[in-house]
Amino acid sequence: METMTLARATAEAAADLRTKEEALQALEEQLIRLQLRVLRLKPPLVHLQCQLSSSTPMP
């Protein structure tokens, strides 16, 4: 009886760990996609910032 309970608990813990690993992998993939978006957006934003700062009259 105890062996079956231990085996069941171990199987449940392993399944929970797999679920968490899958969730972590999905989050890592989302993070990579967001980092790539930031890298694509950064140059246009820097260019726009330069344009805005050069068009602002100096006091």
C-alpha positions in Angstrom: 0.0 0.0 0.0 2.7 2.5 1.0 4.7 1.5 -2.1 1.8 2.3 -4.4 1.3 5.6 -2.6 4.9 6.5 -3.0 5.0 5.5 -6.6 1.8 7.5 -7.3 3.3 10.5 -5.5 6.5 10.2 -7.4 4.6 10.0 -10.7 2.6 13.0 -9.8 5.7 15.0 -8.9 7.4 14.0 -12.1 4.3 15.1 -14.2 4.2 18.4 -12.3 7.9 18.9 -13.0 7.3 18.2 -16.7 4.5 20.7 -16.7 6.6 23.4 -15.1 9.5 22.7 -17.4 7.2 23.1 -20.4 5.8 26.4 -19.0 9.4 27.6 -18.4 10.3 26.7 -21.9 7.3 28.6 -23.3 8.3 31.7 -21.2 11.8 31.5 -22.4 10.6 31.4 -26.0 8.3 34.4 -25.4 11.3 36.3 -23.8 13.4 35.6 -26.9 10.6 36.9 -29.2 10.3 40.0 -27.1 14.0 40.6 -27.1 14.1 40.4 -30.8 11.2 42.9 -31.1 13.1 45.3 -28.9 16.2 44.9 -31.0 14.1 45.7 -34.1 12.5 48.7 -32.5 15.5 50.2 -30.9 17.3 51.7 -34.0 14.1 53.5 -35.3 13.5 54.9 -31.8 17.1 56.1 -31.4 16.9 57.7 -34.9 13.6 59.4 -33.9 15.1 60.6 -30.6 18.0 62.1 -32.5 15.7 63.9 -34.9 13.6 65.3 -32.0 16.6 66.5 -30.1 18.1 68.2 -33.1 14.8 69.9 -34.0 14.3 71.3 -30.5 15.4 74.9 -30.2 18.2 75.5 -27.8 17.4 78.2 -25.1 
